[in-house]
Amino acid sequence: MGIKPQIAQPARLTRRSLAWLAALPFHNEFALAQLSNIGRLPPGAVKINANENPLGPCAEAAAEIARVVRDGGRYLYEEAAEFLRVQALAVGVDRSHVRVFAGSSDPLHRSVLAFTGPGRPLVVADPGYEAAGRAAPHARAETVTIPLDQTHAHDVRAMVAAAPNAGMFYICNPNNPTGTITPRASLEWLVANKPPGSVVVIDEAYIHYCDEPASIDFVQQGRDVVVLRTFSKLYGMAGLRAGSAIARPDLLDRIAAFGSGPLPVTGMAGAHASLKAKGVAEQRRQLVRDIREDLFKWMKSRNYAFIPSVSNKFMVETGRPGGEVGRLMAAKGIYIGRVWPSWPTKVRVSIGTAEEMEAFKRAFAEVMG
């Protein structure tokens, strides 16, 4: 049932090399968030720039977090163990196939360090989530960038053709920033046709927002696939930090080699409480879908161009430098997302509450004239 891995063994880590890793400019939470860090906002501002969930943790998670704070002077390793147990049960894999982290950017960066290097490039889509590419230089790996295809999906055939010696293929599905899906058939083709020894990392940070099938079955089949999950988005825990990597144990061991230490007990407790809570994912998915589709209906009625999304963010076409539109929106108290260099006239907008999106409509109509 399992497929024999064809991956080189990781380099031996010493105390000195671990100290070097800790000093990496991407290997801390401030660095991970800095692209969306716009500082403290004025009272009444609408912040829809970072794909956050304004609802925050669900009631069950908030109660569990409050409980565990009282014992925050302890390491409470059992909270991470319970999160791991519940996560494995939720996705249908053995516990040996799950490793928990403080969010999902941490294991993403570790994956780049583990699976790429000189002569083993990282292959990514453009536009896409930039974190993997920011880690690649520290693995002395080239980053090969392939434009999204005409449907705004990952062009997996072009990705494989461009790097026959690839170490890692990074797929964010649904994609960030576009909120679009790479079809299941394309993922199956990539996993089946990737170069021997390479690893496919599928980032499912936004999978809970849509009805598309997840990629856990690749792990169940023993394939060279790492699936990343986070509680920062639908579960509203961006500042609390909880996530996981799901893969074969040998792949997880290679990722784990690039760091160690206890995990934040608030994030761990909130994560396992979120997974145990009934109906949270379904209710929040429907809420975001209703707000998103109402906004898209309004935009179509005004003939504003945008890329339809199945996630909690989308790209809007501004027809002029996107940064200029962002500054004009900020002047009206509405803080939208950033611009990707390859799409200079498009800006990412996160889906907030119904009230926040009504404020977005008013300001956007004024800015766009």
NUKOLLO-215448 format. One line per 4 residues: number of its first residue (from 1); their letters; for each residue x, y, z of N, C-alpha, C. Coordinates in steps of 0.1 Angstrom, whole numbers. Layout:
N
NUM = a = X Y Z X Y Z X Y Z; ...
***
This chain:
369
1 = mgik = 8 -12 0 0 0 0 9 13 0; 19 13 8 28 24 9 38 24 -3; 42 36 -6 52 38 -17 66 41 -11; 76 33 -15 89 35 -10 94 49 -13
5 = pqia = 98 57 -3 103 70 -5 116 70 -12; 119 80 -20 131 81 -27 138 95 -24; 139 98 -11 144 111 -7 157 110 0; 166 119 -2 178 119 5 176 121 20
9 = qpar = 185 116 28 185 118 42 188 133 46; 182 138 57 185 152 60 200 153 65; 205 165 64 218 168 69 218 167 84; 229 163 91 229 162 105 230 176 111
13 = ltrr = 221 178 121 220 191 127 228 192 140; 235 202 142 243 204 154 237 216 162; 242 218 174 238 229 182 240 242 175; 251 243 168 254 255 161 245 257 149
17 = slaw = 241 247 142 232 248 131 218 251 135; 214 246 147 201 250 153 200 264 157; 211 269 162 212 284 165 211 292 153; 217 288 142 216 295 129 202 295 124
21 = laal = 194 284 126 181 283 122 172 293 129; 174 294 142 166 303 151 168 317 146; 180 320 140 183 334 136 178 337 122; 172 328 115 167 330 102 157 341 102
25 = pfhn = 157 350 92 148 362 92 133 358 90; 130 346 85 117 342 83 112 333 95; 121 329 104 118 319 114 112 324 127; 104 334 126 97 339 138 84 345 134
29 = efal = 75 347 144 61 351 140 60 365 135; 69 374 140 68 388 134 71 388 120; 81 380 116 85 380 102 74 373 93; 68 363 99 57 356 91 46 366 88
33 = aqls = 43 375 97 31 383 95 34 397 89; 47 400 87 50 414 84 45 419 71; 42 411 61 36 416 49 22 421 51; 15 417 61 2 422 64 2 431 77
37 = nigr = 14 434 82 15 442 94 14 457 91; 2 463 94 0 477 91 -1 485 104; 3 479 115 3 486 128 -10 488 134; -11 496 144 -23 498 151 -33 507 143
41 = lppg = -45 503 142 -55 510 133 -63 520 142; -68 530 135 -76 540 142 -89 534 147; -96 539 157 -109 534 161 -119 534 150; -126 523 149 -137 522 139 -132 517 125
45 = avki = -119 515 124 -114 510 111 -118 496 108; -119 493 95 -123 480 90 -110 473 85; -106 462 91 -94 455 87 -97 443 80; -96 443 67 -98 431 58 -86 429 49
49 = nane = -75 429 55 -62 428 47 -54 415 49; -58 407 59 -49 396 62 -56 382 63; -68 381 57 -75 368 57 -78 363 71; -80 372 80 -83 368 94 -98 365 95
53 = nplg = -102 358 106 -116 356 109 -120 365 120; -128 375 118 -131 385 128 -140 379 139; -145 367 137 -153 360 148 -144 355 159; -131 353 157 -122 348 167 -126 333 170
57 = pcae = -120 328 181 -123 314 184 -137 311 187; -142 299 185 -156 295 188 -157 295 203; -169 295 208 -172 296 223 -165 285 230; -165 273 225 -159 261 231 -144 263 233
61 = aaae = -138 268 222 -123 271 222 -120 282 232; -128 293 232 -125 304 241 -125 299 255; -135 291 259 -136 286 272 -124 277 276; -120 269 267 -108 260 269 -95 268 271
65 = iarv = -94 279 263 -82 287 263 -82 295 277; -94 300 281 -94 306 294 -91 297 306; -95 284 304 -92 274 315 -77 272 315; -70 270 304 -56 267 304 -47 278 308
69 = vrdg = -52 291 306 -44 302 309 -40 302 324; -49 297 332 -46 297 347 -34 288 350; -31 279 342 -20 270 344 -9 273 334; -8 285 329 1 288 319 16 288 324
73 = gryl = 18 287 336 31 286 342 37 272 340; 29 263 335 33 249 333 35 247 317; 44 238 314 45 235 299 33 228 294; 26 220 301 14 214 297 15 206 284
77 = yeea = 25 198 283 27 190 270 15 182 266; 7 179 276 -5 171 273 -15 178 264; -15 191 264 -24 198 255 -21 196 241; -8 196 238 -3 193 224 -6 179 221
81 = aefl = -4 170 230 -7 156 228 -22 154 225; -31 161 232 -45 159 229 -49 165 216; -43 176 212 -45 182 199 -41 172 188; -29 166 190 -25 156 180 -34 145 179
85 = rvqa = -39 140 190 -48 128 190 -61 132 183; -67 143 186 -80 147 180 -78 150 165; -67 157 161 -64 160 147 -63 147 139; -55 137 144 -54 125 137 -67 118 135
89 = lavg = -75 118 145 -89 112 145 -98 119 135; -97 133 134 -105 141 125 -102 138 111; -89 136 108 -85 134 93 -84 120 89; -84 111 99 -84 97 96 -71 91 93
93 = vdrs = -61 95 101 -47 89 99 -43 84 113; -32 76 113 -26 72 126 -19 84 132; -18 84 145 -11 95 152 3 97 147; 10 87 143 24 88 138 25 96 125
97 = hvrv = 13 99 119 13 107 107 9 121 109; 9 126 121 6 140 124 17 146 133; 20 158 130 29 166 139 23 179 141; 22 184 153 15 197 156 25 208 158
101 = fags = 21 220 154 30 232 154 22 244 158; 29 255 160 23 268 162 19 275 149; 8 270 143 4 275 130 9 266 119; 7 270 107 12 262 95 23 268 88
105 = sdpl = 26 281 90 38 286 83 51 280 88; 51 276 101 63 270 107 66 257 99; 57 247 98 61 235 91 63 238 76; 57 248 70 60 252 56 74 256 54
109 = hrsv = 79 264 63 93 269 62 102 257 64; 99 249 74 107 237 77 108 227 65; 96 226 58 96 217 46 105 222 35; 106 235 33 115 241 23 130 237 27
113 = laft = 133 239 40 146 236 45 150 221 44; 139 213 46 141 198 46 142 192 32; 134 198 22 133 191 9 139 198 -2; 144 210 -1 151 217 -12 166 219 -8
117 = gpgr = 173 224 -18 187 227 -15 194 230 -29; 207 231 -29 214 233 -41 211 222 -51; 206 226 -63 203 216 -73 189 210 -71; 182 214 -61 169 208 -58 159 219 -55
121 = plvv = 154 226 -66 147 238 -64 133 236 -58; 128 248 -53 114 249 -49 106 254 -61; 94 248 -63 85 252 -74 72 257 -68; 69 270 -72 57 276 -67 49 283 -78
125 = adpg = 36 286 -75 28 294 -84 29 309 -82; 25 316 -92 25 331 -91 12 336 -97; 4 344 -90 6 348 -76 3 336 -66; 10 336 -55 8 326 -45 13 331 -32
129 = yeaa = 11 323 -22 16 326 -8 31 326 -8; 37 337 -4 51 339 -6 60 333 5; 55 328 15 63 323 26 73 312 22; 69 303 14 79 292 10 90 298 3
133 = graa = 88 307 -7 99 314 -14 108 322 -6; 103 327 5 112 335 14 122 326 22; 118 313 23 127 304 30 137 298 21; 134 297 8 143 290 -1 158 295 -1
137 = phar = 160 308 -1 174 312 -1 182 307 11; 176 304 22 183 299 33 186 284 32; 179 278 23 183 264 20 192 263 8; 196 276 3 204 277 -9 198 270 -21
141 = aetv = 184 272 -22 176 266 -32 171 277 -42; 171 273 -54 164 282 -64 149 281 -63; 142 292 -65 127 292 -65 123 293 -80; 116 283 -85 110 284 -98 96 288 -98
145 = tipl = 92 299 -104 79 304 -103 71 302 -116; 59 297 -115 51 294 -127 38 301 -125; 34 309 -136 21 316 -135 9 306 -133; -1 311 -126 -14 303 -126 -19 302 -140
149 = dqth = -27 292 -142 -32 290 -156 -44 299 -158; -51 297 -169 -62 306 -173 -74 305 -163; -75 294 -156 -86 293 -146 -81 297 -132; -69 302 -131 -63 307 -119 -61 295 -110
153 = ahdv = -58 283 -115 -53 271 -108 -38 270 -110; -32 261 -102 -18 258 -104 -16 251 -117; -7 255 -125 -4 248 -138 6 237 -135; 1 226 -130 10 215 -125 19 209 -136
157 = ramv = 14 208 -148 22 203 -159 34 212 -162; 31 225 -162 42 235 -164 52 235 -152; 47 233 -140 55 232 -128 65 220 -129; 60 209 -133 69 197 -134 79 199 -146
161 = aaap = 74 204 -157 83 206 -169 94 216 -166; 91 226 -158 101 236 -155 112 232 -146; 110 221 -138 120 217 -128 121 202 -127; 127 195 -136 128 180 -135 136 175 -124
165 = nagm = 143 184 -117 151 181 -105 146 187 -92; 133 190 -93 127 198 -81 128 190 -68; 130 197 -57 130 191 -44 116 192 -38; 109 203 -41 95 205 -35 86 213 -44
169 = fyic = 74 208 -45 63 215 -52 54 221 -41; 51 234 -41 42 239 -31 29 243 -38; 18 237 -33 5 240 -38 -4 245 -26; -9 257 -27 -18 263 -18 -32 261 -24
173 = npnn = -41 253 -17 -53 250 -23 -65 250 -12; -74 259 -13 -75 270 -23 -63 280 -22; -60 286 -33 -48 294 -34 -50 307 -26; -39 312 -21 -38 325 -15 -28 333 -24
177 = ptgt = -32 344 -31 -43 353 -27 -56 351 -35; -57 342 -45 -69 343 -54 -81 336 -48; -80 327 -39 -91 319 -34 -97 309 -43; -89 305 -53 -93 296 -64 -88 282 -61
181 = itpr = -94 272 -67 -91 258 -65 -83 253 -77; -73 244 -73 -66 236 -83 -74 222 -82; -79 218 -94 -88 206 -93 -81 194 -88; -89 185 -83 -84 172 -78 -76 164 -89
185 = asle = -81 164 -101 -74 157 -111 -60 162 -114; -58 175 -112 -45 181 -114 -35 177 -102; -40 176 -90 -32 172 -79 -28 157 -81; -38 149 -85 -34 135 -88 -23 134 -98
189 = wlva = -24 142 -109 -14 141 -119 -1 145 -114; 0 156 -106 12 161 -100 19 150 -92; 11 144 -83 16 134 -73 21 122 -81; 15 118 -92 19 107 -100 30 110 -109
193 = nkpp = 32 122 -113 42 125 -124 54 134 -119; 54 137 -106 65 146 -101 79 138 -102; 90 145 -102 103 138 -103 105 129 -91; 112 118 -93 115 109 -81 122 116 -70
197 = gsvv = 118 114 -58 125 120 -47 120 134 -43; 111 140 -51 106 153 -47 94 151 -38; 90 162 -32 78 161 -22 68 172 -26; 56 169 -26 45 178 -28 39 183 -15
201 = vide = 40 196 -12 35 201 0 22 208 -4; 10 203 2 -3 209 -1 -8 217 11; -8 230 9 -12 238 20 -28 240 20; -34 234 30 -49 235 30 -54 245 41
205 = ayih = -47 256 42 -51 266 52 -65 270 50; -70 270 38 -84 275 35 -93 264 30; -90 252 32 -98 241 27 -112 241 34; -113 245 46 -125 245 53 -136 254 48
209 = ycde = -132 264 39 -141 273 34 -149 268 22; -145 257 17 -151 252 4 -155 237 5; -161 232 -5 -166 218 -5 -157 209 -13; -145 214 -17 -136 206 -25 -130 194 -16
213 = pasi = -127 183 -22 -121 172 -14 -107 176 -9; -104 172 3 -91 174 9 -81 164 3; -68 165 7 -58 157 1 -52 147 11; -59 144 22 -54 135 32 -52 121 26
217 = dfvq = -60 117 16 -59 104 11 -45 101 5; -38 112 0 -25 109 -5 -16 105 6; -18 110 18 -10 106 29 -14 92 33; -26 89 33 -31 75 36 -25 65 27
221 = qgrd = -23 69 14 -17 60 4 -2 59 5; 4 66 14 19 66 16 26 74 5; 20 84 -1 27 91 -12 36 102 -6; 45 107 -15 54 118 -11 47 131 -10
225 = vvvl = 38 132 0 29 144 1 29 148 16; 30 161 18 28 167 32 16 176 31; 6 174 39 -6 183 40 -5 192 52; -7 205 50 -6 215 61 -20 219 64
229 = rtfs = -23 221 77 -35 226 82 -33 237 92; -42 246 93 -40 257 103 -54 260 110; -53 266 122 -65 271 129 -66 286 128; -58 292 120 -57 307 119 -69 312 111
233 = klyg = -75 305 103 -85 310 93 -99 307 98; -105 297 93 -119 294 97 -121 294 112; -112 288 119 -113 286 133 -110 299 142; -105 309 135 -104 322 141 -93 323 152
237 = magl = -81 316 150 -71 316 160 -57 321 154; -58 331 145 -45 336 139 -35 340 149; -39 347 160 -30 352 170 -27 342 180; -34 331 181 -32 321 191 -22 309 187
241 = rags = -21 307 174 -11 298 168 -14 283 170; -19 277 161 -21 262 161 -22 257 147; -15 246 144 -15 240 131 -9 227 131; -9 220 119 -3 207 119 2 204 105
245 = aiar = 11 194 105 16 188 92 11 173 93; 6 168 82 1 154 81 9 148 69; 16 137 72 24 131 63 29 117 68; 37 110 60 44 98 64 53 101 75
249 = pdll = 55 92 85 64 95 96 78 99 92; 84 93 81 97 97 77 98 111 72; 88 116 66 87 130 61 86 139 73; 78 136 82 76 144 94 89 145 102
253 = dria = 96 134 103 109 134 110 118 144 104; 119 145 91 128 154 84 124 169 87; 110 171 88 106 185 91 109 188 105; 106 179 114 108 182 128 123 185 132
257 = afgs = 132 180 124 146 182 127 150 197 127; 142 205 122 146 220 121 140 228 132; 138 223 143 134 230 155 128 221 166; 126 227 177 121 220 189 116 229 199
261 = gplp = 110 224 209 105 232 220 90 231 223; 86 235 235 72 234 238 63 243 229; 50 240 228 41 248 219 32 256 228; 26 267 223 18 276 231 5 268 236
265 = vtgm = 3 267 249 -8 259 254 -21 265 250; -22 278 249 -35 284 245 -39 279 231; -29 279 222 -32 275 208 -36 260 208; -28 252 216 -31 238 216 -45 234 221
269 = agah = -48 241 232 -61 238 239 -72 243 230; -71 255 224 -81 260 215 -83 252 203; -72 246 198 -73 237 186 -81 225 189; -78 218 199 -85 205 201 -100 208 206
273 = aslk = -102 219 212 -116 222 216 -124 226 203; -117 233 193 -124 236 181 -128 223 173; -119 214 173 -122 201 166 -133 193 172; -134 194 185 -145 187 193 -158 194 192
277 = akgv = -158 207 190 -171 215 189 -179 210 177; -192 209 179 -201 205 169 -206 216 160; -205 214 147 -210 223 137 -203 236 135; -192 238 141 -185 251 140 -180 253 125
281 = aeqr = -174 243 119 -169 245 106 -180 247 96; -191 239 97 -202 241 88 -209 254 89; -211 259 101 -218 272 103 -209 283 98; -196 283 101 -188 294 96 -186 294 81
285 = rqlv = -184 282 76 -183 281 61 -195 287 54; -207 284 59 -219 290 53 -220 305 55; -216 309 67 -217 324 69 -208 331 60; -195 327 58 -186 333 49 -191 333 35
289 = rdir = -197 321 31 -202 320 17 -213 329 15; -222 331 24 -233 341 22 -228 355 21; -219 359 29 -214 373 29 -206 374 16; -198 365 12 -190 365 0 -199 366 -13
293 = edlf = -209 358 -13 -217 358 -25 -226 370 -26; -230 376 -15 -237 389 -15 -228 400 -21; -215 400 -16 -206 410 -21 -203 408 -36; -202 396 -41 -199 393 -55 -211 398 -63
297 = kwmk = -223 395 -58 -235 400 -66 -235 415 -67; -232 422 -56 -231 436 -57 -220 441 -67; -209 435 -67 -198 439 -76 -202 436 -90; -209 425 -93 -213 423 -107 -223 433 -111
301 = srny = -232 438 -102 -242 448 -105 -236 461 -108; -223 463 -103 -216 476 -106 -206 474 -117; -205 462 -123 -195 459 -133 -181 460 -128; -178 457 -116 -165 457 -111 -159 443 -114
305 = afip = -147 443 -119 -140 430 -123 -133 424 -111; -135 411 -109 -128 404 -98 -127 389 -102; -119 382 -94 -118 368 -96 -126 360 -86; -136 353 -91 -145 346 -82 -137 336 -73
309 = svsn = -141 335 -60 -133 327 -50 -142 318 -43; -137 307 -38 -144 298 -29 -139 299 -15; -131 310 -12 -124 311 1 -129 324 8; -121 328 17 -124 340 25 -117 352 20
313 = kfmv = -112 352 8 -106 363 2 -107 362 -13; -105 374 -20 -105 374 -35 -97 385 -40; -94 385 -53 -87 395 -60 -96 404 -68; -95 417 -66 -103 427 -73 -94 434 -83
317 = etgr = -99 436 -95 -92 444 -105 -96 459 -103; -85 467 -102 -87 481 -99 -86 490 -112; -79 485 -122 -77 492 -134 -66 503 -133; -59 503 -122 -48 513 -120 -39 507 -109
321 = pgge = -28 513 -106 -19 507 -95 -27 503 -83; -27 490 -79 -34 486 -68 -31 493 -55; -18 496 -53 -14 503 -41 -20 516 -39; -23 523 -50 -30 536 -50 -44 534 -44
325 = vgrl = -51 524 -49 -64 521 -44 -64 518 -30; -54 510 -25 -53 506 -11 -52 519 -3; -43 528 -7 -41 540 1 -54 549 2; -61 549 -9 -74 557 -9 -84 550 0
329 = maak = -85 537 0 -94 530 9 -90 532 23; -77 532 26 -73 534 40 -76 548 45; -76 557 36 -80 571 40 -95 572 44; -102 562 40 -116 561 44 -119 551 55
333 = giyi = -108 546 61 -109 537 72 -111 523 68; -109 519 56 -110 505 51 -97 500 47; -91 490 54 -78 486 51 -78 472 44; -76 473 31 -76 460 23 -62 455 21
337 = grvw = -61 444 14 -48 437 13 -38 443 3; -28 434 1 -17 439 -7 -18 435 -22; -8 440 -29 -7 438 -44 5 428 -46; 3 419 -55 14 410 -60 20 416 -72
341 = pswp = 34 416 -73 41 423 -84 36 418 -97; 33 405 -99 29 400 -112 15 405 -116; 7 410 -107 -6 415 -109 -7 429 -103; -1 439 -109 0 452 -102 -13 460 -101
345 = tkvr = -23 456 -109 -36 463 -108 -47 455 -100; -43 445 -94 -52 437 -86 -48 437 -71; -58 438 -62 -56 439 -48 -64 428 -41; -58 421 -31 -65 411 -23 -74 418 -13
349 = vsig = -86 413 -12 -96 417 -2 -100 405 6; -100 406 19 -105 395 28 -120 397 31; -127 386 33 -141 387 37 -142 389 52; -148 400 56 -150 402 70 -165 399 74
353 = taee = -170 406 84 -184 405 88 -193 412 77; -206 409 78 -215 415 69 -214 431 70; -213 436 82 -212 450 84 -199 456 78; -188 449 80 -176 453 74 -176 453 59
357 = meaf = -183 444 53 -183 443 38 -193 454 33; -203 458 41 -211 469 37 -203 482 37; -194 484 47 -185 495 47 -175 495 35; -171 483 32 -162 481 20 -169 486 7
361 = kraf = -181 482 6 -189 486 -6 -190 501 -8; -193 507 3 -195 522 2 -182 529 -1; -171 525 5 -158 531 3 -153 528 -11; -154 515 -15 -149 511 -28 -157 518 -40
365 = aevm = -170 520 -38 -177 527 -49 -172 541 -50; -169 548 -39 -164 561 -39 -150 562 -45; -142 553 -42 -128 553 -47 -128 550 -62; -136 541 -66 -136 537 -80 -144 546 -89
369 = g = -152 555 -82 -159 565 -90 -171 559 -97
***
